[in-house]
Amino acid sequence: MKSKSQGQLAFFAALFSALAWSSTGILVRFLENFSSIEIVAGRCLIGLVFILLIFLIGQRTLLRKIWISKQAWLLGLLMSGYFLLVVTAYQIAPVAEVAILTNTTPLFALLYRRMKGLSIASQEVWGKYNYL
């Protein structure tokens, strides 16, 4: 069972993530002199610095587990590829259209699960699934 403080932390993390992603298109437009790879490398480097600070302050054992996890490396590689595609899309297409397409990603995940014959909880449909 999650505590109230964990729920608040998760809420603020989701809010920060949504705000960061919503500003991505505008930021990419301002950085028109940089290539997609440079922008993604910069974003990943900034993220790496912050996550290392968080892990070094209080979660060293978790850092070790993630460092040796093949799944974590694979997911990181996939996320970097996703960042590269999204940044490239923001550079060549209107920001509003790219934002609409990238924000429908969860719907494709639900559609995939449905096509595989897996059940979908009503909480997932409304975006309220509890992962903690």
N, C-alpha and C positions, 0 to 999 in steps of 0.2 A: 504494500500500500504506500502510495506516495504522500509525502507531507505537503503542507500548504506552501512552505518555502520552495520545495522542489517544483511545485506546480507554477508558482510565480516566476521562478527562474526559467522554466521551460517556456512560459508565455512571453517573457521579455526576450528570450533568445529567438523565438519565432517572429516576434515583432521586429527585432533588429534585422533578422535575415530578410524579412519582407521589405523593409525600408531600403536595405542595401541593394537587393535585387531590383527594386523599382527604380533606383537611381542609376542602374548600370547603363541603360540606353543613353541617357543624357551624358553620363561621364564618358562613354565611348565616343560620342559625337564631339565632345570637347577635346579629345585626344586624337584628333584626325591625323596628326603627324606621326603617330606610332602605328606599327603593324599589329595585327591580331596577336601574334606570338609574344610581342613585347608587352602588350597589355595583360595578357593572361599570366605571363611570367611574373610581372609586377604584382598582380593580385595574389598569386600563389605564394610569392615571397612574403608579402604583408601578412597573409593568413598563417603562414608557417611561423613567423616571428611571434604573433599573438598566441597561437596554440602552444608553442614551446614555452612561452611565459606562463601560461595557465598550468601546463603540466609540471613545469619545474617548481612552481610555487606549492602545489599540493598533491599532485597525482603522479608521482614518479613511477609507481608500479604499473599504472595504466599506460604510461608512455612506453615502457618496455614491452608490454603485451602487444601494443599496436605496432611497434617497430618491427617485431618478428612475425607479424601476421601477414600471410600472403593475401588474404582477403582484403585487408586494409590497403595494401599497395595496389591491388587490382582496382578497388573502388576509387582510390585516389587518381589512378591513371584514367579511368573512365570519366571522373569528374573534370579532370583537366581537359580531356577531349570535348566534353560538353561545354565547358567554358569557352574553348577555342571556337566551336561552332556558333555559340550564341554571340560572342563578340564579333565574329565575322558577319553574322546576320545583321547585327546592329549597324555595322559599317556600310552594308550594301542595300539595306531595306529600310522602310520607314519604321521609326521607333515603336509606334503604336501597334503596327502589325506584328512585329517580332515579340513585343510584350504579350500580346494576346496568345500567340502560339506557344510561347515558353510557359505561360501560366496555365495552360491546359494539360501540361504533362501529367499531373495526378489522374486526370480522366483517362488517359491512355493506359496507365497502370491498372486502373480498375477494369477497363475494358479487356485488357490482356488477362487478368485474373478470371473474369467472367468467361472468356473464350476457352480457357483451360479447364472450365468446369468447377472452379473453386468458389466457395461462398464469399460473399461480401457482407460484412456487418453493416447495419444501418448507421452506426457511428462513423464508419469509414466513408460512406456516401456523403455525409454532411461534414467531413473533415475534422471529426472529433475523436479520432482513434487515439487511445491512450497507449503510448509506446513505453512509458516508464514502468 
